Amino acid sequence: MTDTDLVDAGRLIGWGARPKERPARHADYTRLVKRYVEEAEFAYMCDRIASGLGLALTVDRDVGVVAVAEAESPLRMPLSDFMRRAAPNSRRALPGLVLLAVARVAFPHPSHLDDPQRVARISVVGVVEYLNRIVERVGEGGGDAVADRPDDGELWRSWDALRHARSHAERASPQERAGLVKKVCNFLEEEGHLSAVSGDDGGTWRATPRFRIAVTSMVEDSTVYAALLTLVSGSEVEDNET
């Protein structure tokens, strides 16, 4: 490996910090992705450098570089930071719940995570209705999946305590169910995981390929996501495939 190879490896990893960019828009990005895909030694070096930073790389010719930070990585965004940005109030666990619900609505069946051609549509209304159904199930005695995890049960109660959207309100508030979902989705859009539907009123997005890759990594160690899967079967989640 030459000095040029090392610089290219650093540049490739650097593109992972620009989630909204795609190789098709930049000749240099296209060249680096091509090197990673076609040159095994270069890919190995990139992976080793990324590993030292606590990152796991997924590289796709169309999507580009998706860098997922491991638990101990200094580059990982702590969940507390995400919660603070999404809902700076006492209910800071709720954004994490909403994030998982967005993932569940986007990919209601495990096979969807393995389908790179699937484009899911996520709406504020759909996510709110999904979480409302879970709360109803818990209230009806269907909460066995969280009975042994009181903290998870507290999440459902916190969601239930949020206000419904106020009629004639000019602006959605994070203190309301729809407002919190919209704020989380706007955050995911900023990070390149969702794309707003053109011409929509701001309440509908399409999941990007980057989101599918991120969700695949996220669900592996999420106990709350497991509870979502248990409480509401896949057949009860509307398939928003377009």
C-alpha positions as a printed NumPy array, in Angstrom:
array([[  0.   ,   0.   ,   0.   ],
       [  1.302,   3.432,  -0.969],
       [  0.778,   6.857,   0.562],
       [ -1.821,   7.497,  -2.16 ],
       [ -3.702,   4.37 ,  -1.076],
       [ -3.734,   5.572,   2.526],
       [ -5.062,   8.98 ,   1.497],
       [ -7.747,   7.327,  -0.633],
       [ -8.766,   5.132,   2.299],
       [ -9.137,   8.189,   4.529],
       [-11.134,   9.998,   1.851],
       [-13.46 ,   7.024,   1.411],
       [-14.182,   6.869,   5.139],
       [-14.651,  10.634,   5.133],
       [-17.48 ,  10.332,   2.613],
       [-19.332,   8.286,   5.218],
       [-19.691,  11.497,   7.256],
       [-21.703,  13.078,   4.412],
       [-24.887,  11.032,   4.509],
       [-26.766,  13.018,   1.87 ],
       [-24.094,  12.644,  -0.794],
       [-24.122,   9.879,  -3.416],
       [-21.29 ,   8.565,  -5.607],
       [-23.221,   9.542,  -8.748],
       [-22.815,  13.22 ,  -7.826],
       [-19.017,  13.174,  -7.391],
       [-16.375,  11.65 ,  -9.638],
       [-13.958,  11.207,  -6.72 ],
       [-16.581,   9.426,  -4.62 ],
       [-17.394,   7.116,  -7.551],
       [-13.694,   6.313,  -8.013],
       [-13.159,   5.496,  -4.343],
       [-16.231,   3.277,  -4.113],
       [-15.114,   1.47 ,  -7.274],
       [-11.712,   0.842,  -5.687],
       [-13.299,  -0.546,  -2.534],
       [-15.638,  -2.861,  -4.424],
       [-13.09 ,  -4.118,  -6.943],
       [ -9.774,  -4.112,  -5.029],
       [ -9.72 ,  -6.539,  -2.117],
       [ -6.485,  -5.197,  -0.612],
       [ -7.766,  -1.625,  -0.665],
       [-11.07 ,  -2.704,   0.903],
       [ -9.197,  -4.585,   3.638],
       [ -7.093,  -1.515,   4.444],
       [-10.179,   0.724,   4.59 ],
       [-11.902,  -1.733,   6.908],
       [ -8.86 ,  -1.922,   9.21 ],
       [ -8.578,   1.872,   9.461],
       [-12.308,   2.18 ,  10.092],
       [-12.113,  -0.559,  12.721],
       [ -9.527,   1.486,  14.604],
       [-12.069,   4.312,  14.739],
       [-14.769,   1.95 ,  15.945],
       [-16.598,   1.992,  12.615],
       [-18.04 ,  -0.8  ,  10.487],
       [-18.233,   0.068,   6.789],
       [-20.888,  -0.917,   4.284],
       [-20.027,   0.242,   0.763],
       [-22.473,   0.161,  -2.128],
       [-21.967,   1.514,  -5.659],
       [-25.253,   3.459,  -5.555],
       [-25.636,   4.306,  -1.863],
       [-21.952,   4.997,  -1.185],
       [-20.395,   4.58 ,   2.263],
       [-22.474,   3.849,   5.342],
       [-20.325,   3.941,   8.477],
       [-21.976,   2.438,  11.556],
       [-20.274,   3.344,  14.835],
       [-19.726,   0.532,  17.299],
       [-20.774,   0.957,  20.927],
       [-17.325,   2.092,  22.115],
       [-16.526,   4.328,  19.143],
       [-15.731,   7.969,  19.987],
       [-17.611,   8.875,  16.79 ],
       [-20.869,   7.291,  17.901],
       [-23.733,   9.654,  18.624],
       [-24.917,   8.777,  22.134],
       [-28.632,   8.118,  22.351],
       [-28.803,  10.874,  24.947],
       [-27.604,  13.39 ,  22.325],
       [-30.214,  12.2  ,  19.858],
       [-32.918,  12.446,  22.503],
       [-31.808,  15.93 ,  23.531],
       [-31.948,  17.142,  19.926],
       [-35.296,  15.499,  19.219],
       [-37.12 ,  16.302,  22.451],
       [-35.441,  18.603,  24.969],
       [-37.814,  17.812,  27.795],
       [-38.421,  15.314,  30.559],
       [-39.654,  12.615,  28.153],
       [-36.326,  12.065,  26.463],
       [-36.774,   8.316,  26.123],
       [-39.663,   8.829,  23.713],
       [-37.618,   9.844,  20.636],
       [-35.859,   6.486,  20.799],
       [-39.225,   4.749,  20.851],
       [-40.423,   6.85 ,  17.893],
       [-37.221,   6.096,  15.981],
       [-37.787,   2.364,  16.414],
       [-41.431,   2.743,  15.398],
       [-40.407,   4.592,  12.218],
       [-38.075,   1.689,  11.418],
       [-40.846,  -0.816,  12.116],
       [-43.349,   1.007,   9.886],
       [-40.767,   1.286,   7.099],
       [-39.802,  -2.387,   7.321],
       [-42.744,  -4.308,   8.807],
       [-41.405,  -7.709,   7.747],
       [-37.843,  -9.017,   8.298],
       [-37.531,  -9.856,   4.594],
       [-37.836,  -6.158,   3.731],
       [-34.424,  -5.496,   5.261],
       [-32.932,  -7.892,   2.712],
       [-34.641,  -6.257,  -0.261],
       [-32.528,  -3.376,  -1.64 ],
       [-35.178,  -2.593,  -4.269],
       [-37.91 ,  -1.855,  -1.756],
       [-38.758,   1.807,  -1.196],
       [-40.864,   2.385,   1.902],
       [-43.061,   5.384,   2.617],
       [-43.362,   6.671,   6.179],
       [-45.986,   9.159,   7.328],
       [-46.526,  10.945,  10.605],
       [-50.081,   9.61 ,  10.683],
       [-48.916,   6.032,  10.101],
       [-46.329,   6.094,  12.894],
       [-48.72 ,   7.734,  15.364],
       [-51.431,   5.165,  14.603],
       [-48.945,   2.332,  14.969],
       [-47.806,   3.448,  18.419],
       [-51.4  ,   4.114,  19.458],
       [-52.306,   0.517,  18.577],
       [-49.505,  -0.79 ,  20.773],
       [-50.647,   1.33 ,  23.71 ],
       [-54.171,  -0.017,  23.241],
       [-52.832,  -3.58 ,  23.261],
       [-50.901,  -2.926,  26.467],
       [-53.975,  -1.389,  28.055],
       [-56.08 ,  -4.396,  27.079],
       [-53.731,  -6.795,  28.793],
       [-51.584,  -7.579,  25.777],
       [-48.471,  -6.228,  27.432],
       [-46.96 ,  -9.54 ,  28.474],
       [-43.958,  -8.789,  26.263],
       [-42.991,  -5.891,  28.533],
       [-44.296,  -7.223,  31.841],
       [-40.803,  -8.23 ,  32.929],
       [-39.286,  -4.923,  31.76 ],
       [-40.914,  -2.062,  33.721],
       [-38.84 ,   0.568,  31.896],
       [-40.326,  -0.513,  28.562],
       [-43.803,  -0.284,  30.056],
       [-43.018,   3.245,  31.191],
       [-42.269,   4.155,  27.559],
       [-45.784,   3.161,  26.5  ],
       [-47.285,   5.168,  29.338],
       [-45.182,   8.193,  28.391],
       [-46.416,   7.977,  24.82 ],
       [-50.003,   7.651,  25.99 ],
       [-49.549,  10.784,  28.099],
       [-48.592,  12.915,  25.09 ],
       [-51.279,  15.251,  23.768],
       [-53.11 ,  14.599,  20.538],
       [-52.569,  17.233,  17.857],
       [-54.405,  20.463,  18.54 ],
       [-56.853,  21.52 ,  15.881],
       [-56.032,  24.773,  14.088],
       [-52.503,  24.775,  15.54 ],
       [-50.052,  26.524,  13.215],
       [-47.148,  24.448,  14.395],
       [-46.777,  20.891,  15.664],
       [-45.26 ,  20.687,  19.133],
       [-42.89 ,  17.919,  20.344],
       [-45.223,  17.721,  23.333],
       [-47.794,  16.235,  20.951],
       [-47.662,  12.801,  19.332],
       [-47.624,  14.014,  15.733],
       [-45.195,  16.808,  16.533],
       [-42.677,  14.464,  18.137],
       [-42.873,  11.986,  15.235],
       [-42.348,  14.797,  12.744],
       [-39.342,  16.108,  14.652],
       [-37.711,  12.654,  14.703],
       [-38.391,  12.191,  10.986],
       [-36.942,  15.631,  10.222],
       [-33.821,  14.612,  12.144],
       [-33.584,  11.388,  10.124],
       [-33.965,  13.426,   6.944],
       [-31.064,  15.664,   7.983],
       [-28.958,  12.533,   8.482],
       [-29.778,  11.206,   5.015],
       [-32.008,   8.338,   6.182],
       [-35.306,   9.739,   4.915],
       [-36.27 ,  11.847,   1.909],
       [-39.299,  14.149,   2.038],
       [-41.984,  13.386,  -0.544],
       [-42.157,  16.255,  -3.012],
       [-45.392,  18.204,  -2.892],
       [-46.459,  16.641,   0.398],
       [-47.471,  18.751,   3.382],
       [-44.28 ,  17.795,   5.22 ],
       [-45.648,  14.718,   6.883],
       [-44.478,  11.967,   4.522],
       [-41.039,  10.634,   3.661],
       [-39.432,   7.835,   1.666],
       [-36.835,   5.648,   3.333],
       [-33.424,   5.841,   1.674],
       [-31.176,   2.812,   1.11 ],
       [-28.99 ,   4.222,   3.887],
       [-31.868,   3.85 ,   6.35 ],
       [-32.333,   0.173,   5.432],
       [-28.659,  -0.478,   6.164],
       [-28.8  ,   1.483,   9.432],
       [-31.95 ,  -0.289,  10.609],
       [-30.398,  -3.675,   9.892],
       [-27.613,  -2.767,  12.29 ],
       [-29.871,  -1.064,  14.826],
       [-32.355,  -3.877,  15.398],
       [-29.708,  -6.425,  16.328],
       [-29.424,  -5.196,  19.924],
       [-32.683,  -3.372,  20.567],
       [-34.916,  -4.852,  23.27 ],
       [-37.581,  -2.214,  22.651],
       [-37.663,  -3.126,  18.966],
       [-38.168,  -6.75 ,  19.995],
       [-41.144,  -5.626,  22.084],
       [-42.57 ,  -3.799,  19.064],
       [-42.292,  -6.984,  17.021],
       [-44.023,  -9.01 ,  19.724],
       [-46.869,  -6.675,  20.59 ],
       [-48.024,  -5.976,  17.045],
       [-47.714,  -8.684,  14.419],
       [-46.368,  -7.911,  10.967],
       [-49.81 ,  -8.365,   9.429],
       [-51.103,  -5.414,  11.487],
       [-48.526,  -2.993,  10.089],
       [-49.55 ,  -1.348,   6.854],
       [-47.119,  -2.2  ,   4.069],
       [-46.108,   1.213,   2.724],
       [-44.076,  -0.08 ,  -0.178],
       [-44.195,   2.081,  -3.282]])
